[in-house]
Amino acid sequence: MKKKFYSLSILAALMVFGAAVTSNYSVSAGPDNSGSSANGHGNYSEADGELRTFSFHARTKNGVTKGSFVVNNRSNGHFLKGNIDCLNIVGNTATMSGTITSSSVEDLVPVGTKTRFGVVDNGEGSEAPPDRMSRFSNFSQASCDESPIMSHSLTVDGGNIQVKP
């Protein structure tokens, strides 16, 4: 009986000691995903019927924004790729800006051009209206602190946008 009591006492002491030692540490199952973010992919059609596909992701963590984007014109094979260095989220709308790193239309949009675009996350499910995306605005002073014109945005088909403040 004494052995059982001592064994339980030692076990209880070890559990208390273990809890005290680990109370200042946290264990994570994966990377820290805190911070605001926006990501998505999908299709939209321009007024002339040309299909565009796009993909992007951006995250701001500890005041630093990192991300990338690509947009393809499926009618002629033209594309733009770039890095995102600014993310501004207001409600369900995200505005992003960055720099073109690869362009199939260098004469129109050369590498190094600043660009800005916006997206609207309208939720999930069959009752939610479609997500929306603005056109890319390419000019030297593009900044995510200035909102794109979302009143002329395009409906996202066959994709999804997620905005997380």
Rosetta constraint file for C-alpha pairs under 8 A:
AtomPair CA 1 CA 5 HARMONIC 6.29 0.50
AtomPair CA 2 CA 6 HARMONIC 6.12 0.50
AtomPair CA 3 CA 7 HARMONIC 6.00 0.50
AtomPair CA 4 CA 8 HARMONIC 6.16 0.50
AtomPair CA 5 CA 9 HARMONIC 6.08 0.50
AtomPair CA 6 CA 10 HARMONIC 6.05 0.50
AtomPair CA 7 CA 11 HARMONIC 6.11 0.50
AtomPair CA 8 CA 12 HARMONIC 6.04 0.50
AtomPair CA 9 CA 13 HARMONIC 6.11 0.50
AtomPair CA 10 CA 14 HARMONIC 6.12 0.50
AtomPair CA 11 CA 15 HARMONIC 6.24 0.50
AtomPair CA 12 CA 16 HARMONIC 6.26 0.50
AtomPair CA 13 CA 17 HARMONIC 6.05 0.50
AtomPair CA 14 CA 18 HARMONIC 5.89 0.50
AtomPair CA 15 CA 19 HARMONIC 6.10 0.50
AtomPair CA 16 CA 20 HARMONIC 6.18 0.50
AtomPair CA 17 CA 21 HARMONIC 6.12 0.50
AtomPair CA 18 CA 22 HARMONIC 6.15 0.50
AtomPair CA 19 CA 23 HARMONIC 5.83 0.50
AtomPair CA 20 CA 24 HARMONIC 7.92 0.50
AtomPair CA 22 CA 26 HARMONIC 7.64 0.50
AtomPair CA 28 CA 32 HARMONIC 7.76 0.50
AtomPair CA 34 CA 61 HARMONIC 6.86 0.50
AtomPair CA 35 CA 59 HARMONIC 6.66 0.50
AtomPair CA 35 CA 60 HARMONIC 5.52 0.50
AtomPair CA 35 CA 61 HARMONIC 4.82 0.50
AtomPair CA 35 CA 62 HARMONIC 7.50 0.50
AtomPair CA 35 CA 165 HARMONIC 7.53 0.50
AtomPair CA 36 CA 59 HARMONIC 5.79 0.50
AtomPair CA 36 CA 60 HARMONIC 5.43 0.50
AtomPair CA 36 CA 61 HARMONIC 7.08 0.50
AtomPair CA 36 CA 89 HARMONIC 7.77 0.50
AtomPair CA 36 CA 163 HARMONIC 7.94 0.50
AtomPair CA 36 CA 164 HARMONIC 5.44 0.50
AtomPair CA 36 CA 165 HARMONIC 4.61 0.50
AtomPair CA 37 CA 57 HARMONIC 7.53 0.50
AtomPair CA 37 CA 58 HARMONIC 5.53 0.50
AtomPair CA 37 CA 59 HARMONIC 4.23 0.50
AtomPair CA 37 CA 60 HARMONIC 6.30 0.50
AtomPair CA 37 CA 87 HARMONIC 7.79 0.50
AtomPair CA 37 CA 162 HARMONIC 7.98 0.50
AtomPair CA 37 CA 163 HARMONIC 6.02 0.50
AtomPair CA 37 CA 164 HARMONIC 5.17 0.50
AtomPair CA 37 CA 165 HARMONIC 6.56 0.50
AtomPair CA 38 CA 56 HARMONIC 7.93 0.50
AtomPair CA 38 CA 57 HARMONIC 5.80 0.50
AtomPair CA 38 CA 58 HARMONIC 5.34 0.50
AtomPair CA 38 CA 59 HARMONIC 6.58 0.50
AtomPair CA 38 CA 94 HARMONIC 6.74 0.50
AtomPair CA 38 CA 161 HARMONIC 7.39 0.50
AtomPair CA 38 CA 162 HARMONIC 5.56 0.50
AtomPair CA 38 CA 163 HARMONIC 4.43 0.50
AtomPair CA 38 CA 164 HARMONIC 6.16 0.50
AtomPair CA 39 CA 55 HARMONIC 7.63 0.50
AtomPair CA 39 CA 56 HARMONIC 5.38 0.50
AtomPair CA 39 CA 57 HARMONIC 4.05 0.50
AtomPair CA 39 CA 58 HARMONIC 6.18 0.50
AtomPair CA 39 CA 161 HARMONIC 5.89 0.50
AtomPair CA 39 CA 162 HARMONIC 5.43 0.50
AtomPair CA 39 CA 163 HARMONIC 6.76 0.50
AtomPair CA 40 CA 55 HARMONIC 5.69 0.50
AtomPair CA 40 CA 56 HARMONIC 5.56 0.50
AtomPair CA 40 CA 57 HARMONIC 6.54 0.50
AtomPair CA 40 CA 159 HARMONIC 7.28 0.50
AtomPair CA 40 CA 160 HARMONIC 5.48 0.50
AtomPair CA 40 CA 161 HARMONIC 4.19 0.50
AtomPair CA 40 CA 162 HARMONIC 6.08 0.50
AtomPair CA 41 CA 53 HARMONIC 7.46 0.50
AtomPair CA 41 CA 54 HARMONIC 5.35 0.50
AtomPair CA 41 CA 55 HARMONIC 4.11 0.50
AtomPair CA 41 CA 56 HARMONIC 6.46 0.50
AtomPair CA 41 CA 159 HARMONIC 5.38 0.50
AtomPair CA 41 CA 160 HARMONIC 5.86 0.50
AtomPair CA 41 CA 161 HARMONIC 6.60 0.50
AtomPair CA 42 CA 53 HARMONIC 5.69 0.50
AtomPair CA 42 CA 54 HARMONIC 5.62 0.50
AtomPair CA 42 CA 55 HARMONIC 6.74 0.50
AtomPair CA 42 CA 156 HARMONIC 6.16 0.50
AtomPair CA 42 CA 157 HARMONIC 6.09 0.50
AtomPair CA 42 CA 158 HARMONIC 5.43 0.50
AtomPair CA 42 CA 159 HARMONIC 3.78 0.50
AtomPair CA 42 CA 160 HARMONIC 6.31 0.50
AtomPair CA 43 CA 51 HARMONIC 6.87 0.50
AtomPair CA 43 CA 52 HARMONIC 5.55 0.50
AtomPair CA 43 CA 53 HARMONIC 4.38 0.50
AtomPair CA 43 CA 54 HARMONIC 6.31 0.50
AtomPair CA 43 CA 156 HARMONIC 5.63 0.50
AtomPair CA 43 CA 157 HARMONIC 5.09 0.50
AtomPair CA 43 CA 158 HARMONIC 6.05 0.50
AtomPair CA 43 CA 159 HARMONIC 6.54 0.50
AtomPair CA 44 CA 51 HARMONIC 5.98 0.50
AtomPair CA 44 CA 52 HARMONIC 5.40 0.50
AtomPair CA 44 CA 53 HARMONIC 6.58 0.50
AtomPair CA 44 CA 154 HARMONIC 6.44 0.50
AtomPair CA 44 CA 155 HARMONIC 6.15 0.50
AtomPair CA 44 CA 156 HARMONIC 5.16 0.50
AtomPair CA 44 CA 157 HARMONIC 5.79 0.50
AtomPair CA 45 CA 49 HARMONIC 5.49 0.50
AtomPair CA 45 CA 50 HARMONIC 5.50 0.50
AtomPair CA 45 CA 51 HARMONIC 4.57 0.50
AtomPair CA 45 CA 52 HARMONIC 6.00 0.50
AtomPair CA 45 CA 154 HARMONIC 7.47 0.50
AtomPair CA 46 CA 50 HARMONIC 5.39 0.50
AtomPair CA 46 CA 51 HARMONIC 6.61 0.50
AtomPair CA 46 CA 52 HARMONIC 7.53 0.50
AtomPair CA 46 CA 154 HARMONIC 7.77 0.50
AtomPair CA 50 CA 73 HARMONIC 7.04 0.50
AtomPair CA 50 CA 74 HARMONIC 7.08 0.50
AtomPair CA 50 CA 75 HARMONIC 5.81 0.50
AtomPair CA 51 CA 73 HARMONIC 6.12 0.50
AtomPair CA 51 CA 74 HARMONIC 5.51 0.50
AtomPair CA 51 CA 75 HARMONIC 6.44 0.50
AtomPair CA 52 CA 71 HARMONIC 6.72 0.50
AtomPair CA 52 CA 72 HARMONIC 5.41 0.50
AtomPair CA 52 CA 73 HARMONIC 4.61 0.50
AtomPair CA 52 CA 74 HARMONIC 5.75 0.50
AtomPair CA 53 CA 71 HARMONIC 5.68 0.50
AtomPair CA 53 CA 72 HARMONIC 5.23 0.50
AtomPair CA 53 CA 73 HARMONIC 6.76 0.50
AtomPair CA 53 CA 74 HARMONIC 7.19 0.50
AtomPair CA 54 CA 69 HARMONIC 7.38 0.50
AtomPair CA 54 CA 70 HARMONIC 5.61 0.50
AtomPair CA 54 CA 71 HARMONIC 4.28 0.50
AtomPair CA 54 CA 72 HARMONIC 6.34 0.50
AtomPair CA 55 CA 69 HARMONIC 5.63 0.50
AtomPair CA 55 CA 70 HARMONIC 5.50 0.50
AtomPair CA 55 CA 71 HARMONIC 6.63 0.50
AtomPair CA 56 CA 67 HARMONIC 7.34 0.50
AtomPair CA 56 CA 68 HARMONIC 5.64 0.50
AtomPair CA 56 CA 69 HARMONIC 4.10 0.50
AtomPair CA 56 CA 70 HARMONIC 6.48 0.50
AtomPair CA 57 CA 67 HARMONIC 5.25 0.50
AtomPair CA 57 CA 68 HARMONIC 5.74 0.50
AtomPair CA 57 CA 69 HARMONIC 6.61 0.50
AtomPair CA 58 CA 65 HARMONIC 6.74 0.50
AtomPair CA 58 CA 66 HARMONIC 5.62 0.50
AtomPair CA 58 CA 67 HARMONIC 4.09 0.50
AtomPair CA 58 CA 68 HARMONIC 6.61 0.50
AtomPair CA 58 CA 84 HARMONIC 6.51 0.50
AtomPair CA 58 CA 87 HARMONIC 6.94 0.50
AtomPair CA 58 CA 96 HARMONIC 7.91 0.50
AtomPair CA 59 CA 65 HARMONIC 5.47 0.50
AtomPair CA 59 CA 66 HARMONIC 5.66 0.50
AtomPair CA 59 CA 67 HARMONIC 6.40 0.50
AtomPair CA 59 CA 87 HARMONIC 7.34 0.50
AtomPair CA 60 CA 64 HARMONIC 5.28 0.50
AtomPair CA 60 CA 65 HARMONIC 4.10 0.50
AtomPair CA 60 CA 66 HARMONIC 6.56 0.50
AtomPair CA 60 CA 86 HARMONIC 7.98 0.50
AtomPair CA 60 CA 87 HARMONIC 6.82 0.50
AtomPair CA 61 CA 65 HARMONIC 6.50 0.50
AtomPair CA 64 CA 85 HARMONIC 7.75 0.50
AtomPair CA 65 CA 84 HARMONIC 7.17 0.50
AtomPair CA 65 CA 85 HARMONIC 5.07 0.50
AtomPair CA 65 CA 86 HARMONIC 5.54 0.50
AtomPair CA 65 CA 87 HARMONIC 6.48 0.50
AtomPair CA 66 CA 83 HARMONIC 7.41 0.50
AtomPair CA 66 CA 84 HARMONIC 5.75 0.50
AtomPair CA 66 CA 85 HARMONIC 5.38 0.50
AtomPair CA 66 CA 86 HARMONIC 7.54 0.50
AtomPair CA 67 CA 83 HARMONIC 5.72 0.50
AtomPair CA 67 CA 84 HARMONIC 4.64 0.50
AtomPair CA 67 CA 85 HARMONIC 6.74 0.50
AtomPair CA 68 CA 81 HARMONIC 7.48 0.50
AtomPair CA 68 CA 82 HARMONIC 5.57 0.50
AtomPair CA 68 CA 83 HARMONIC 4.22 0.50
AtomPair CA 68 CA 84 HARMONIC 5.04 0.50
AtomPair CA 69 CA 81 HARMONIC 5.66 0.50
AtomPair CA 69 CA 82 HARMONIC 5.43 0.50
AtomPair CA 69 CA 83 HARMONIC 6.42 0.50
AtomPair CA 69 CA 84 HARMONIC 7.13 0.50
AtomPair CA 70 CA 79 HARMONIC 7.12 0.50
AtomPair CA 70 CA 80 HARMONIC 5.65 0.50
AtomPair CA 70 CA 81 HARMONIC 4.33 0.50
AtomPair CA 70 CA 82 HARMONIC 6.57 0.50
AtomPair CA 71 CA 79 HARMONIC 5.60 0.50
AtomPair CA 71 CA 80 HARMONIC 5.45 0.50
AtomPair CA 71 CA 81 HARMONIC 6.64 0.50
AtomPair CA 72 CA 77 HARMONIC 6.64 0.50
AtomPair CA 72 CA 78 HARMONIC 5.89 0.50
AtomPair CA 72 CA 79 HARMONIC 4.35 0.50
AtomPair CA 72 CA 80 HARMONIC 6.70 0.50
AtomPair CA 73 CA 77 HARMONIC 5.47 0.50
AtomPair CA 73 CA 78 HARMONIC 5.21 0.50
AtomPair CA 73 CA 79 HARMONIC 6.11 0.50
AtomPair CA 74 CA 78 HARMONIC 7.41 0.50
AtomPair CA 78 CA 103 HARMONIC 7.77 0.50
AtomPair CA 78 CA 104 HARMONIC 5.36 0.50
AtomPair CA 78 CA 105 HARMONIC 6.68 0.50
AtomPair CA 79 CA 103 HARMONIC 5.92 0.50
AtomPair CA 79 CA 104 HARMONIC 5.49 0.50
AtomPair CA 79 CA 105 HARMONIC 7.46 0.50
AtomPair CA 80 CA 100 HARMONIC 6.78 0.50
AtomPair CA 80 CA 101 HARMONIC 7.82 0.50
AtomPair CA 80 CA 102 HARMONIC 5.89 0.50
AtomPair CA 80 CA 103 HARMONIC 4.67 0.50
AtomPair CA 80 CA 104 HARMONIC 6.67 0.50
AtomPair CA 80 CA 105 HARMONIC 7.96 0.50
AtomPair CA 81 CA 100 HARMONIC 5.78 0.50
AtomPair CA 81 CA 101 HARMONIC 5.72 0.50
AtomPair CA 81 CA 102 HARMONIC 5.05 0.50
AtomPair CA 81 CA 103 HARMONIC 6.44 0.50
AtomPair CA 82 CA 98 HARMONIC 6.71 0.50
AtomPair CA 82 CA 99 HARMONIC 5.41 0.50
AtomPair CA 82 CA 100 HARMONIC 4.19 0.50
AtomPair CA 82 CA 101 HARMONIC 4.65 0.50
AtomPair CA 82 CA 102 HARMONIC 6.55 0.50
AtomPair CA 83 CA 98 HARMONIC 5.40 0.50
AtomPair CA 83 CA 99 HARMONIC 5.55 0.50
AtomPair CA 83 CA 100 HARMONIC 6.70 0.50
AtomPair CA 83 CA 101 HARMONIC 6.84 0.50
AtomPair CA 84 CA 96 HARMONIC 6.65 0.50
AtomPair CA 84 CA 97 HARMONIC 5.60 0.50
AtomPair CA 84 CA 98 HARMONIC 4.17 0.50
AtomPair CA 84 CA 99 HARMONIC 6.76 0.50
AtomPair CA 85 CA 96 HARMONIC 7.64 0.50
AtomPair CA 85 CA 97 HARMONIC 6.23 0.50
AtomPair CA 85 CA 98 HARMONIC 5.11 0.50
AtomPair CA 85 CA 99 HARMONIC 7.92 0.50
AtomPair CA 86 CA 96 HARMONIC 5.48 0.50
AtomPair CA 86 CA 97 HARMONIC 5.25 0.50
AtomPair CA 86 CA 98 HARMONIC 6.54 0.50
AtomPair CA 86 CA 143 HARMONIC 7.31 0.50
AtomPair CA 86 CA 144 HARMONIC 5.76 0.50
AtomPair CA 87 CA 94 HARMONIC 6.82 0.50
AtomPair CA 87 CA 95 HARMONIC 5.83 0.50
AtomPair CA 87 CA 96 HARMONIC 4.62 0.50
AtomPair CA 87 CA 97 HARMONIC 6.87 0.50
AtomPair CA 87 CA 144 HARMONIC 6.05 0.50
AtomPair CA 88 CA 94 HARMONIC 5.63 0.50
AtomPair CA 88 CA 95 HARMONIC 5.12 0.50
AtomPair CA 88 CA 96 HARMONIC 6.41 0.50
AtomPair CA 88 CA 144 HARMONIC 5.90 0.50
AtomPair CA 88 CA 145 HARMONIC 6.49 0.50
AtomPair CA 89 CA 93 HARMONIC 5.74 0.50
AtomPair CA 89 CA 94 HARMONIC 4.38 0.50
AtomPair CA 89 CA 95 HARMONIC 6.38 0.50
AtomPair CA 89 CA 163 HARMONIC 7.67 0.50
AtomPair CA 89 CA 164 HARMONIC 7.97 0.50
AtomPair CA 89 CA 165 HARMONIC 6.09 0.50
AtomPair CA 90 CA 94 HARMONIC 6.46 0.50
AtomPair CA 90 CA 165 HARMONIC 7.57 0.50
AtomPair CA 91 CA 165 HARMONIC 7.28 0.50
AtomPair CA 92 CA 120 HARMONIC 5.77 0.50
AtomPair CA 92 CA 121 HARMONIC 5.34 0.50
AtomPair CA 92 CA 122 HARMONIC 7.03 0.50
AtomPair CA 92 CA 163 HARMONIC 6.00 0.50
AtomPair CA 92 CA 164 HARMONIC 7.71 0.50
AtomPair CA 93 CA 118 HARMONIC 7.09 0.50
AtomPair CA 93 CA 119 HARMONIC 5.71 0.50
AtomPair CA 93 CA 120 HARMONIC 4.49 0.50
AtomPair CA 93 CA 121 HARMONIC 6.42 0.50
AtomPair CA 93 CA 163 HARMONIC 6.94 0.50
AtomPair CA 94 CA 118 HARMONIC 5.58 0.50
AtomPair CA 94 CA 119 HARMONIC 5.41 0.50
AtomPair CA 94 CA 120 HARMONIC 6.55 0.50
AtomPair CA 94 CA 163 HARMONIC 6.58 0.50
AtomPair CA 95 CA 116 HARMONIC 7.23 0.50
AtomPair CA 95 CA 117 HARMONIC 5.88 0.50
AtomPair CA 95 CA 118 HARMONIC 4.27 0.50
AtomPair CA 95 CA 119 HARMONIC 6.59 0.50
AtomPair CA 95 CA 144 HARMONIC 5.25 0.50
AtomPair CA 95 CA 145 HARMONIC 7.62 0.50
AtomPair CA 95 CA 146 HARMONIC 7.94 0.50
AtomPair CA 95 CA 147 HARMONIC 6.23 0.50
AtomPair CA 95 CA 148 HARMONIC 7.09 0.50
AtomPair CA 96 CA 116 HARMONIC 5.67 0.50
AtomPair CA 96 CA 117 HARMONIC 5.60 0.50
AtomPair CA 96 CA 118 HARMONIC 6.14 0.50
AtomPair CA 96 CA 143 HARMONIC 7.53 0.50
AtomPair CA 96 CA 144 HARMONIC 4.93 0.50
AtomPair CA 97 CA 114 HARMONIC 7.17 0.50
AtomPair CA 97 CA 115 HARMONIC 5.50 0.50
AtomPair CA 97 CA 116 HARMONIC 4.19 0.50
AtomPair CA 97 CA 117 HARMONIC 6.49 0.50
AtomPair CA 97 CA 142 HARMONIC 6.55 0.50
AtomPair CA 97 CA 143 HARMONIC 5.49 0.50
AtomPair CA 97 CA 144 HARMONIC 5.04 0.50
AtomPair CA 98 CA 114 HARMONIC 5.65 0.50
AtomPair CA 98 CA 115 HARMONIC 5.58 0.50
AtomPair CA 98 CA 116 HARMONIC 6.65 0.50
AtomPair CA 98 CA 142 HARMONIC 7.85 0.50
AtomPair CA 98 CA 143 HARMONIC 7.74 0.50
AtomPair CA 99 CA 111 HARMONIC 7.66 0.50
AtomPair CA 99 CA 112 HARMONIC 5.62 0.50
AtomPair CA 99 CA 113 HARMONIC 5.61 0.50
AtomPair CA 99 CA 114 HARMONIC 4.51 0.50
AtomPair CA 99 CA 115 HARMONIC 5.98 0.50
AtomPair CA 100 CA 109 HARMONIC 7.99 0.50
AtomPair CA 100 CA 110 HARMONIC 7.37 0.50
AtomPair CA 100 CA 111 HARMONIC 5.10 0.50
AtomPair CA 100 CA 112 HARMONIC 5.24 0.50
AtomPair CA 100 CA 113 HARMONIC 5.40 0.50
AtomPair CA 100 CA 114 HARMONIC 6.38 0.50
AtomPair CA 100 CA 115 HARMONIC 7.03 0.50
AtomPair CA 101 CA 111 HARMONIC 5.21 0.50
AtomPair CA 101 CA 112 HARMONIC 6.27 0.50
AtomPair CA 102 CA 111 HARMONIC 5.73 0.50
AtomPair CA 103 CA 109 HARMONIC 6.72 0.50
AtomPair CA 103 CA 110 HARMONIC 6.44 0.50
AtomPair CA 103 CA 111 HARMONIC 6.20 0.50
AtomPair CA 105 CA 109 HARMONIC 5.82 0.50
AtomPair CA 105 CA 110 HARMONIC 7.02 0.50
AtomPair CA 106 CA 110 HARMONIC 4.11 0.50
AtomPair CA 106 CA 111 HARMONIC 6.71 0.50
AtomPair CA 109 CA 113 HARMONIC 6.58 0.50
AtomPair CA 109 CA 138 HARMONIC 7.37 0.50
AtomPair CA 113 CA 138 HARMONIC 6.55 0.50
AtomPair CA 113 CA 139 HARMONIC 6.40 0.50
AtomPair CA 113 CA 140 HARMONIC 6.21 0.50
AtomPair CA 114 CA 138 HARMONIC 5.82 0.50
AtomPair CA 114 CA 139 HARMONIC 5.57 0.50
AtomPair CA 114 CA 140 HARMONIC 5.27 0.50
AtomPair CA 114 CA 141 HARMONIC 6.72 0.50
AtomPair CA 114 CA 142 HARMONIC 5.54 0.50
AtomPair CA 115 CA 136 HARMONIC 6.33 0.50
AtomPair CA 115 CA 137 HARMONIC 5.34 0.50
AtomPair CA 115 CA 138 HARMONIC 4.31 0.50
AtomPair CA 115 CA 139 HARMONIC 6.17 0.50
AtomPair CA 115 CA 140 HARMONIC 7.75 0.50
AtomPair CA 115 CA 142 HARMONIC 5.41 0.50
AtomPair CA 115 CA 143 HARMONIC 7.63 0.50
AtomPair CA 116 CA 136 HARMONIC 5.63 0.50
AtomPair CA 116 CA 137 HARMONIC 5.11 0.50
AtomPair CA 116 CA 138 HARMONIC 6.62 0.50
AtomPair CA 116 CA 142 HARMONIC 5.59 0.50
AtomPair CA 116 CA 143 HARMONIC 6.34 0.50
AtomPair CA 116 CA 144 HARMONIC 6.41 0.50
AtomPair CA 116 CA 148 HARMONIC 7.26 0.50
AtomPair CA 117 CA 133 HARMONIC 7.49 0.50
AtomPair CA 117 CA 134 HARMONIC 5.67 0.50
AtomPair CA 117 CA 135 HARMONIC 6.16 0.50
AtomPair CA 117 CA 136 HARMONIC 4.89 0.50
AtomPair CA 117 CA 137 HARMONIC 6.36 0.50
AtomPair CA 117 CA 144 HARMONIC 7.92 0.50
AtomPair CA 117 CA 148 HARMONIC 6.15 0.50
AtomPair CA 118 CA 133 HARMONIC 5.76 0.50
AtomPair CA 118 CA 134 HARMONIC 5.19 0.50
AtomPair CA 118 CA 135 HARMONIC 7.74 0.50
AtomPair CA 118 CA 147 HARMONIC 7.32 0.50
AtomPair CA 118 CA 148 HARMONIC 5.91 0.50
AtomPair CA 118 CA 150 HARMONIC 7.16 0.50
AtomPair CA 119 CA 131 HARMONIC 7.49 0.50
AtomPair CA 119 CA 132 HARMONIC 5.59 0.50
AtomPair CA 119 CA 133 HARMONIC 4.33 0.50
AtomPair CA 119 CA 134 HARMONIC 6.28 0.50
AtomPair CA 119 CA 150 HARMONIC 7.96 0.50
AtomPair CA 119 CA 161 HARMONIC 7.46 0.50
AtomPair CA 120 CA 131 HARMONIC 5.58 0.50
AtomPair CA 120 CA 132 HARMONIC 5.02 0.50
AtomPair CA 120 CA 133 HARMONIC 6.37 0.50
AtomPair CA 120 CA 161 HARMONIC 7.30 0.50
AtomPair CA 120 CA 163 HARMONIC 7.63 0.50
AtomPair CA 121 CA 131 HARMONIC 5.16 0.50
AtomPair CA 121 CA 132 HARMONIC 7.02 0.50
AtomPair CA 121 CA 161 HARMONIC 5.42 0.50
AtomPair CA 121 CA 162 HARMONIC 5.72 0.50
AtomPair CA 121 CA 163 HARMONIC 5.89 0.50
AtomPair CA 122 CA 128 HARMONIC 6.23 0.50
AtomPair CA 122 CA 129 HARMONIC 5.96 0.50
AtomPair CA 122 CA 130 HARMONIC 6.28 0.50
AtomPair CA 122 CA 131 HARMONIC 5.14 0.50
AtomPair CA 122 CA 132 HARMONIC 7.86 0.50
AtomPair CA 123 CA 128 HARMONIC 5.77 0.50
AtomPair CA 123 CA 129 HARMONIC 7.58 0.50
AtomPair CA 123 CA 131 HARMONIC 7.58 0.50
AtomPair CA 124 CA 128 HARMONIC 5.78 0.50
AtomPair CA 130 CA 155 HARMONIC 6.28 0.50
AtomPair CA 130 CA 156 HARMONIC 6.32 0.50
AtomPair CA 130 CA 157 HARMONIC 7.53 0.50
AtomPair CA 131 CA 155 HARMONIC 6.23 0.50
AtomPair CA 131 CA 156 HARMONIC 5.45 0.50
AtomPair CA 131 CA 160 HARMONIC 6.86 0.50
AtomPair CA 131 CA 161 HARMONIC 6.40 0.50
AtomPair CA 132 CA 153 HARMONIC 6.08 0.50
AtomPair CA 132 CA 154 HARMONIC 5.46 0.50
AtomPair CA 132 CA 155 HARMONIC 4.71 0.50
AtomPair CA 132 CA 156 HARMONIC 5.28 0.50
AtomPair CA 133 CA 150 HARMONIC 7.46 0.50
AtomPair CA 133 CA 153 HARMONIC 5.30 0.50
AtomPair CA 133 CA 154 HARMONIC 5.27 0.50
AtomPair CA 133 CA 155 HARMONIC 6.60 0.50
AtomPair CA 133 CA 156 HARMONIC 6.62 0.50
AtomPair CA 134 CA 148 HARMONIC 6.81 0.50
AtomPair CA 134 CA 149 HARMONIC 6.89 0.50
AtomPair CA 134 CA 150 HARMONIC 5.78 0.50
AtomPair CA 134 CA 152 HARMONIC 6.88 0.50
AtomPair CA 134 CA 153 HARMONIC 4.25 0.50
AtomPair CA 134 CA 154 HARMONIC 6.01 0.50
AtomPair CA 135 CA 153 HARMONIC 6.70 0.50
AtomPair CA 135 CA 154 HARMONIC 7.56 0.50
AtomPair CA 137 CA 142 HARMONIC 7.21 0.50
AtomPair CA 137 CA 148 HARMONIC 7.78 0.50
AtomPair CA 138 CA 142 HARMONIC 6.85 0.50
AtomPair CA 142 CA 146 HARMONIC 7.85 0.50
AtomPair CA 149 CA 153 HARMONIC 7.05 0.50
AtomPair CA 156 CA 160 HARMONIC 7.50 0.50
